[in-house]
Amino acid sequence: MLVLVSNMFVTLPAVAQEAGALDKALGEKIPTLLRQALVPGISIALLDNGRVAWRGCYGVKNAETGEPVKDDTVFEAASLS
């Protein structure tokens, strides 16, 4: 499985495609990628046939207050093309 995380491609082991293993693999990898990219926070959803197969929130939405990213956090987006 190949996952795009804020312009970073992450290849997960085949075993990670099982539900629990996927959650564990992403939960371990994403915080490391955020620190490396100096990204304070991110909300991610993986879709499978148009349905949300997995979602997760990591980091903070405000680096000054430390307020965490939540499911309802709104992010600004520039050109995504």
KAQUI-V413682 format. One record per residue. N is the residue number from 1. RES is the residue in one small letter. SS is DSSP state (@ for helix, = for strand, . for the rest). BURIAL is + if it has 16 or more other ideal C-beta (glycine too) atoms within 10 Angstrom, else -. Layout:
<<N RES SS BURIAL> <N RES SS BURIAL>>
This chain:
<<1 m . -> <2 l = -> <3 v = +> <4 l = -> <5 v = +> <6 s . -> <7 n . -> <8 m = -> <9 f = -> <10 v = +> <11 t = -> <12 l . -> <13 p . -> <14 a @ -> <15 v @ -> <16 a @ +> <17 q @ -> <18 e . -> <19 a @ -> <20 g @ -> <21 a @ -> <22 l @ +> <23 d @ -> <24 k @ -> <25 a @ +> <26 l @ +> <27 g @ -> <28 e @ -> <29 k @ +> <30 i @ +> <31 p @ -> <32 t @ -> <33 l @ +> <34 l @ +> <35 r @ -> <36 q @ -> <37 a @ -> <38 l . -> <39 v . +> <40 p . +> <41 g = +> <42 i = +> <43 s = +> <44 i = +> <45 a = -> <46 l = -> <47 l = -> <48 d = -> <49 n . -> <50 g . -> <51 r = -> <52 v = -> <53 a = -> <54 w = -> <55 r = -> <56 g = -> <57 c = +> <58 y = +> <59 g = +> <60 v = -> <61 k = +> <62 n = -> <63 a . -> <64 e . -> <65 t . -> <66 g . -> <67 e = -> <68 p = -> <69 v . +> <70 k . -> <71 d . -> <72 d . -> <73 t . -> <74 v . -> <75 f . -> <76 e . -> <77 a . -> <78 a . -> <79 s . -> <80 l . -> <81 s . ->>
